[in-house]
Amino acid sequence: MRDTFVKTLMEIAERDKNVILITGDLGFGVLKPFWEKFPDQFINAGIAEQDMTGFAAGMALSGKTVFTYSIGNFPTLRCLEQIRNDCAYHNANVKIVCVGGGFTYGSLGMSHHATEDIAVMRSLPSVTVMAPGDLTEAEVCTKAAYVTPGTCYLRLGRGGEPRIHENLDGYKPFDAIKIKDGKNVAVFTTGAIFEEAKDAVAVLSREGIDTALYTFPFVKPLDEKTVKYCAEKYDLIVTVEEHNIVGGFGGAVAEILASSGGAKLMRIGLNDTYSSIVGTQKYLRQRYFMDSTAIIDKIRNAVAHNFILE
């Protein structure tokens, strides 16, 4: 995803010299093509994320469209006050890019696990939140961040994510994307954990549990129309996210269901805890019961008990 982001941003920067990319002293292997081609549109702010964000806000309020770039929690939680006070409050065109959402940097420990960022950024008034599930969605979200007024948050994976879509011709940004239809159960995902949900849905469908599958590249604003449609059509909606279930993507879906009724909701993600375990992203997904095996088991159990959730 990060390579797709840089490639797409370079295409935008070629057309708009007011586009600026600021890094917090990270991503040099990926960002090198950008700074070599656009040296006057690139800044390394150093390991000083608060300064980076305040600097970006000032440039944005002077007419620039500024993308800040770092990994995990560094461009979000570390400089939350500057995002809130300097960027969001002033509706500044600052686009915050996190590379390594969820457990992408799992082996580096809790400080690098971005598992509360969606909830925190979603809670800030007027901030748009995006979490693409593959390269094609990353391209769409990067373009959407550029044209969306105000402060945006773009949460990327790291690299090597499987491609979901060959293209998204005709896609309208901020809509959910239906990958597969189903009967009684619908699975909603956001971000790169889509691959786990896709594998789970394939197994369940072979077992006779015909499960619909949707990906939501945009978490805020969320596609309420699709959520409400699925709430009427399906008995159970399952949200899957590589994030704390409190306040995240599942929480956003729950807010809509609370006012519209319909389907029951099962949220799969990190169960309101920190990970004290280190390991690969795949290993941590398994340990915290958000991998394909866990998704299969939880949906099987719900179906077997006639959608009575424990």
Disulfide bonds with the S-S distance in Angstrom:
none
